[in-house]
Amino acid sequence: MMQIDSELLTCLQAYLVKMGLSVEQAKVEKLVAFVQLMDKWNKAYNLTSVRDPKEMLIKHIVDSIVITPHLTGRHYIDVGTGPGLPGIPLAIMLPDTQFVLLDSLGKRIRFIKQVTHELGLPNVQAVQSRVEEFHQHVPYDGVLSRAFASIKDMLHWCQHLVDSQGTFLALKGQFPAEEMDEIPANFKVCEVVKLDVPGLDAQRHLVKIQKI
């Protein structure tokens, strides 16, 4: 295991206290290790426009794990996961929940596979595919999307991934009023949750949608 940056560890622990999340030390260390791996690989792979590891903590880790209490299923797919967001932080937080991380770019999938190997995350499966071409045998409990597409496009491209019991979880910035107006008639919005992300000077919302 790599040397964990103690300053990042202290920062993350402070954010977790503000969020009211009680997280075991081993998980906190893995979350910090993920930031360190992102920082290391970012130079060659250009995984994220965020360059400062402390900023990554807020914009990538805290911003992902804030939805942990809303994941009640056992099997999720994170579409357009990029460098593994929010999938990897959520998989660290919820080791008994299975996550498929889907992205069309090979370098991102190679990075995710490296992360799952180094951090020991058997509950993560990385898949290189376009979402509309990806098919699985069993429907997922939920589809996660963070900065992937508009809600309408997400529902259009991903509707084959869940059955009527499945939920679409769209992580958004400001309340997406225009996108909400474009949701097709065969879907319903179950809940919109205003998220409080410590250290982030911006709005965050989680939109939960189901098929009718």
N, C-alpha and C positions, 0 to 999 in steps of 0.2 A: 504493500500500500504506500502511496506517495506521502511525502511530508505535508501535513495539513497546515495551511496558513492560519496562524493563531489570531491575527487581526480580523480576517474575514470571518473566522469562527465566532469571535466576540460580537461582531456586527450582526451576524445572522441570529445569534441567540437573543440579542436585544430586540430584533424585529419579531421573533417568535413570541416573546413575552407580550409585545404590543398587540399581537394578533390573538392572544389568548390560546395559542396552540402549545400543548405540552408534547415535546418531541424527544425521543431517546437520543442520547449523545451519538450513538453509532450512525443514526440517520442524519443528524446535523452535520457530522463529519463527511458523510457521502455527498450531501448537497454542496458543501464547500469544495470537495474534491471535483465535483462536476464543473463548478465554476472554473477551477484551476485547469481542468482539461480543455474546457471551451477556450479559455484564454491562450493556452499553449497551441492548440490546433488552429485557432482563429487566424494566426499570422500566415499560415500556408493555405488554409481552406476558405478563409473569408466567410465564416459561419454566421456572424452577426455584426451589425454596424456598431454595436456597443463594444468599446475597447477597454474600458476600465472595469476590472474585476469587482470593485465595490458597487459600481452601477449595475453590473450583471446580477449581483445579489438581489437588488431591488427589482429590476426590470424583467429578469428571467426566472429567478427562484421564488421570491416572495409573491410576485405577480402570478405565478403558476400554482403554488401550493395553497393560495387563498381559497381555492375552490374545493380543497380536499373534503370538507364536511358535506359537500353536495354530491359526492360520488358514492352512491349506495349499492351500485351493481358490482358484478364480479369480472366483467369483461368489456373493455373499452377499446375503441380505435381512435387514434389521434391522427387526423388527416392534415396533410401539408405541415408535418411536424417540424420541418426545418432542422435545426440541430438537436431536436428532441424536446421541444417545448409545446405544451406543458407536460408531455408524456413522461420524460425521465424524472423530473422532480416529483410528480405524482406517484410514479412507480416506486420511488424511494420511500415516500410517505406511506404507501399502501402496498406492502410486500405480498399480501394475499390476493391482490387484484391483478388480473392479467391485462397487459397493454400491448396492442399492436401499433407500432409507429410507422406511418406511411409517408413516403416522400418520393418524388420522381427523380431527384438528383442523387446520383451515385455517391458523390463525396460526402453528402450529409449522412447517408445510410452507413457508409464506411466508418464515419466518426461515431455514430450511435452504437455500432457493433463494438467498436473499441471501448467505448464508455461502459457498455453492459459487461464486457469482459473484465475490465479493470476494477469496476465497482461491485461486481458480483450481483447482477440483477437478472435472475432467471425468469422473472415475470415480464420481461420485455422481449418482444419479437420485432425486429426491424425489417421492413419490406420496401423494396424499391418498385414503385408502380404509380401510374396515374390512378386517381381514386375511381374514375368511371370504368376502368379496366380491371379493377380488383374485385374478386368475388370470393366469398368464404361460405362454408357449409352451414354454420350456425350463426344466427343473428347476434349482433352485439347488444349489450345493455345500453350502450350510449356511444354517440359519435362526438368527439371533442374537436373543436376548431378554434384556433387562435390566430388571428391575422391571416386566415387562409383565403376567404372569399366573402362576398356579401351573404347574408342569411339566405336569400332566395337561391343563390347559386349553390350554397352548401346543401340545402335541402334537395335541390335538383340532382346534384352529382352523388349525393350520399344516401338517397332514400332506400337503395337496395341493401344497405348495410344493417338496417334494423327492422324489426317487425313492429306490430302495433304497440308492443310493450316498451319498445326502445325510445330513448330520449336523445334529442340533439342538444348539445351544450355549446353555445357560441359565446366565446369570451370577447367582449367588445370594450371599446374605450368609452366615449360619451354615449348616452342613451341613444340607440340607433333608430330614431323615430321614423325616418324615411324607409329604412330597411324593413321595419315592422309592418309598414303599410303594404309592402310588396309580398308578404308571406302568402303562398297559395292557399286556396280554400280547404284543401285536404290536410292541412296542418293546423294545430292550435298552439298558442303560447300558454304554457302552464304557469310560468313564473318569470319575473325579471328581478334579479337580485343586485342591489347596489353593493359593490365590493369596496372594502376599505383596505387599501394597500399601504402599509406604513412606509414612509420615505418617498412615496411616489406623489408628485405634484400633478396628478391628472386623474380624471374619472375612470372608473372601471365598472363594467356591468356584466353579469352572467345571464344569458337568455336561454331558458329551457323550453324546448318545443317538442311536441309529439305528433305522430300521425293520427288522423281521425279515422 
